[in-house]
Amino acid sequence: MVGKVCASLSVSERRACRVLGQIRSTQRHIPHRSSEEENLTVEIIRLATRYGRYGQEQDNSTTQTGRLESEP
């Protein structure tokens, strides 16, 4: 977003960030994900889909309407 503003209005990065309310250091951070992290995320999603909630009791304090029983 900041890059587009800088290019289209011919303003500095500092000024564009100030107007948009964004910290300048966020423009310099290039996020990267390792292949190991990607593989781990895929495996976690696969296991969560297969087993659902595990190791924690489900909350049964809601009625069929989704409201707590103590609500009026």
Order of alpha helices (4+ residues) and beta strands (2+ residues): alpha-alpha-alpha-alpha
